[in-house]
Amino acid sequence: MAGWRAAIARRFEARTGVPTGPENVTVTAGGQAALFAAHMAVCDPGDVALMCDPFYTTYPGTIRATGAALRTVPTRSEAGFAPQRDDIRARAEGAASLLINTPNNPTGAVYSLGVLSGIADACREADLWLISDEVYDGQVWEGAHLSPRALPGMEERTLVIGSMSKTHAMTGSRLGWVIGPPEVIDGLIELAHGTTYGVPGFIQDAALAALELGPAFEDKIAAPFRRRREIALQGLADQALIRPVASQGAMYMMLDVRATGQSGAAFAEDLLERRRIAVMPGESFGTAAAGHIRVAMTVDDAAWEAALKEILSHAKELCDA
Amino acid sequence: MAGWRAAIARRFEARTGVPTGPENVTVTAGGQAALFAAHMAVCDPGDVALMCDPFYTTYPGTIRATGAALRTVPTRSEAGFAPQRDDIRARAEGAASLLINTPNNPTGAVYSLGVLSGIADACREADLWLISDEVYDGQVWEGAHLSPRALPGMEERTLVIGSMSKTHAMTGSRLGWVIGPPEVIDGLIELAHGTTYGVPGFIQDAALAALELGPAFEDKIAAPFRRRREIALQGLADQALIRPVASQGAMYMMLDVRATGQSGAAFAEDLLERRRIAVMPGESFGTAAAGHIRVAMTVDDAAWEAALKEILSHAKELCDA
């Protein structure tokens, strides 16, 4: 549907200033299908696909399904989990693509212009496709979302992954997209023909209606997470046991629990057992977020505030023991 | 959703007698996604995937997307376009799978027990996975639909492709499935996780409701095609210029136009230009259906009857010229 592809293009252009038309957009059965399709487009079997650590849990399976070989670029808590130019350079040999995610799940990082420029430099130097997962682009708590597709020389080597899941709370409708050069998009339309035949028209209609509600609707969807992030930053102020890292976007916070002397996994397990609070250990997202836990800001404000107090009290108990 | 997978399993078991449970079923974003997933499951990159000629037009792209190499097994109009054991045997070297489709698009063939036994023999001998596309299983005009999964020794090497598209006229909802051994299904669930994350729950709910309407509803959907097939067989009786081939199932008829001296492509083009009737040339489905045209029984009865008369009159005109 040209109308729906055009609406996606208009949203991207309005947010980035990069001229974008329906010929730059293909629709997929969710952001997951967009990630799979983007890697299918730019990686041949055996090519190395780079991704940053920590990473969203489905990334490895999605990339392996395309036949590409996985290699991780580590990031550091101390650098807000943002990937650095030299770390990419050092691992770019034989790589066809780099997958980034800003705003980031699981870390809550939003990549700055400086970070993105470093990524772009590394991609141009090593002739990498940049696959930029921007499904949380409507959830930025400090500054603004920047897409690397807007940087010089990047439009022709960037595939942006988008989705209705987060910005419009339409996760269950499985509606995503890829934005990129028309010749790649043409190939992805062929791939869609052979793998799904397309996305139900009535879902596309619903998504078009949702998109036409404009940025005010997206702000409304994002507001509770913005509010809970403020609650958390206040609740965790004036102590050094539990340190929020990054916390610039997305509906997650990464908390550094290393001062308790515990691993993220041990902390999370204890927390579940003793306080009945479920969080994800940083270790479940690779190796770079060891000693951290990821908390999802998806419970109501009161429960959120209470849970943070419990987490803090649990950490203190561990240190007093 | 176990309820929906169980409903698919019950439908298959009721039609074939083969004990089938939810552990034998995975849900996909349409039959096309099921075909892609099934080939991903059993073919490694570079493996040969066999398919019959003539073939549904998306098959080559779907198979190539998995990284498998394509090899066709020819069928013959004179044998009702049913694949023969020896033709499969002769092409099985290095092959990992064979894709069949019964009832067949584009030919309208429904494979007999004899044909299916020959296919099963060839698959067992050459250690092939059989991918059996049975999306038209509710549209059989003579005899009954048989699934090769019910034949001795075939349950462990057969993946059945199904869909709500044809039997329940839910093409636009993109809801399909694969039925097979639990260990393959487990792998396909992993693949779904990495490629689509699943199918919208509300579509699964709708499909479950449709399935619960039972066989009477499927018969109602199939009735117009059954009626139009009778109209066509009567309309084409007592002449030898246009010969319906197979015509045992599905919403298509393959018509042999070789007696007119024209190719299917030339006949179809002329027919469009001079009579404003659009049909598919047999040549668009491979090489085995050259000199044929495929007509879709998807116009109302009066238009269908009139179109057949026009086609016959057009053929006579060609011969008189």
Interface residues (C-beta under 8 A of the other chain):
Chain A: A29 G30 Q32 A33 F36 M40 P45 T58 G61 T62 R64 A65 G67 G172 S173 R174 E190 L191 H193 G194 T195 T196 Y197 G198 V199 P200 G201 F202 I203
Chain B: A29 G30 Q32 A33 F36 M40 P45 T58 G61 T62 R64 A65 G67 G172 S173 R174 E190 L191 H193 G194 T195 T196 Y197 G198 V199 P200 G201 F202 I203
